[in-house]
Amino acid sequence: MSPRPHIPARALRPLAALPPWLAHALRAQRGPVPWSAVTRGTLAAGPLLLASVLVGRLSLGVVAAIAAMLAGINDRPGSRRTAVKRLGAPALVGAGGLLVGTYVGDHVGAVALTAVLTGLGLLAGGMSAIGPVASGAGTQLLVASAIGAGMPVADAGWTRALAFLAGAGWLLALRLVLPTPGSMTGDFRFDGERDAVAQVYDAVAELLDATGTEHATARRAALTAALDHAQDALAGPRLRRGASSASERRLRAQYAAALPLAEAATALAWAAERLSDRASAGPRRLAAAVRENTHTGPLPAPSRSAPALRALDDALLHAADAFDQGGGGNLHARRRGVRHLLRAGFGAGGREYGLRVALSFGASVAVAQALYHSQWYGRHTHWYWLPATAVFLVKPDLGPLVSRVLCRAAGTVLGALLFAGFAALLPRPEGLVALVALCGALIPVSTRHFAAQTAVVTVLVLSLVMVGGEPQASVSRIVETLLACAIVLIVGHLPMPGERGGQVRARLAAAAGAAQAYLTHVLDGPDDRAARWTLRREAYRALAEARTAIALAAHELPALARHTEGTDEVAAVLERLVDTTTACAVHLDDTGRLTAQHRERLAELLDELAAGRERVGLRAPVPDLPVAG
């Protein structure tokens, strides 16, 4: 799921007066230009297309360039090891989809083709509910299968699949080999991990600075996001079970040392008492030591006047020792087995999402086939544009439904008009190849807003079509995009079997279960901090996922948003419950018993949670949690 954009307060004021579904379409992410990703984008699709022109295998070059474009959309900040999964898994699934689409398109009629691709839509939609990587894989499965079925290429299916893998593999190779600018401190292979761990310490310092202010809740959420990012960066796929180098072991130890600091900072934020600047100085020095790959030096100790402050001081001492020793550490990551993945894919959320994707994709294939065979506006050879466009429109990862439709329509019109101007001025094919390279460079920046991304992708795709020998196709691109928008809007508002908002309720139920497990562990009193930190990480991560799903649902049209009304209030109660549980854990470590304030607060939150569960109709049971004395 795309990260929620950070928008200054001044920019939010004019948007606050707009309906949520319209305000979301006008918002864009902010931040520095990802120059590393821009460089990789420049060296990906354009050079691949140029090489294919030089060797006379243009059709395979177009397929490879499309694969590089799709991989570029998934090329987000993070570690190299994480990139292997984020870019490689969707590419493998996409190559399989291209192979299936090619053979089905060559050997069956329009009705059977529609049925097969609809079935793929059901599969891809269900698997997309598992997580971001699975969602990216589902997207590429459907896009590639539509391209395989509709793109008129003489090459065999397996050859096209290999070209697809080569295109995505080339971008992945660039991601693994090219160093990040300014990252030559220590082993540059782990620059993504180093930056992610440093951001955790910065987030701890910012939370300590915000303690006792109205910004504390937002800073705690930012700390959760930083911990999730660092955990994912360090837990990517590997050939060996343990860390493979001293640099990686040191980073894992530094991440593990941040967990008690984060716990103490959360407890201090719960107490809501202002702290001196001295409290955040230590975590900031630790962040600098991570980035510069140096020793910490002396750390300023905070006051030890309260249990949470004593826990913060102890955590700083432990971190200083861990930085010097660098002996590795437990990542305290969630363990997801096959049963969990199947439950996510075939549960209420997965079924609802799968049906909607299947209907949107299948209907767009049927309409495209009808238009293609009836030659309603010419027998053009790119009917696959319609279902491929519908795939991106039906993905909630890219924002609420109406926001996606508005941005896609606006971006397509803008991109088509821009390309029409470029096509009239640029020489062929060298000018168009350069335009493809330019678009590849712009993709990492354009991902900040769906309309901008659509405009860049439209120019790139139309360039590939013209390089492949077809005439200018801006008008048909606009028409088919508007048709896809209409199809997805209709399907998105159709009643479905079961209760609407299944994905939101599934995420909320998972967050409630994780909060229960965490609180039960803390109150049962086992002296197992490693297990406690694992449960705490799982609780906060599940809450963040639920919050994201709820925020997206709240920005839908009222007809859809009403199905998840009140879920944000339940999530807020769960958030306060987990924060209170963390404060209880820190206090129990120091004194061995809870105060009356802790017990009363827990009881209030459990009552609020029970009432909220009934109000939103959360079917997954949230058992009463014990309150220790």
Secondary structure, 3 states (H helix, E strand, C coil): CCCCCCCCHHHHHHHHCCCHHHHHHHCCCCCCCCHHHHHHHHCCHHHHHHHHHHHCCHHHHHHHHHHHHHHHHCCCCCCHHHHHHHHHHHHHHHHHHHHHHHHHHHHCCHHHHHHHHHHHHHHHHHHHCCCHHHHHHHHHHHHHHHHHHHCCCCCCHHHHHHHHHHHHHHHHHHHHHCCCCCCCCCCHHHHHHHHHHHHHHHHHHHHHHHCCCCCHHHHHHHHHHHHHHHHHHHCCCCCCCCCCCHHHHHHHHHHHHHHHHHHHHHHHHHHCCCCCCHHHHHHHHHHHHHHHCCCCCCCCCCCCCCHHHHHHHHHHHHHHHHHHHCCCCCCCCCCCCHHHHHHHHHCHHHHHHHHHHHHHHHHHHHHHHHHHHHCCCCCCCCCCHHHHHHHHHCCHHHCCHHHHHHHHHHHHHHHHHHHHHHHHHCCCCHHHHHHHHHHHHHHHHHCCCHHHHHHHHHHHHHHHHHHCCCCCCHHHHHHHHHHHHHHHHHHHCCCCCCCCCHHHHHHHHHHHHHHHHHHHHHHHCCCCHHHHHHHHHHHHHHHHHHHHHHHHHHCCCHHHHHHHCCHHHHHHHHHHHHHHHHHHHHHHHHHCCCCHHHHHHHHHHHHHHHHHHHHHCCCCCCCCCCCCC
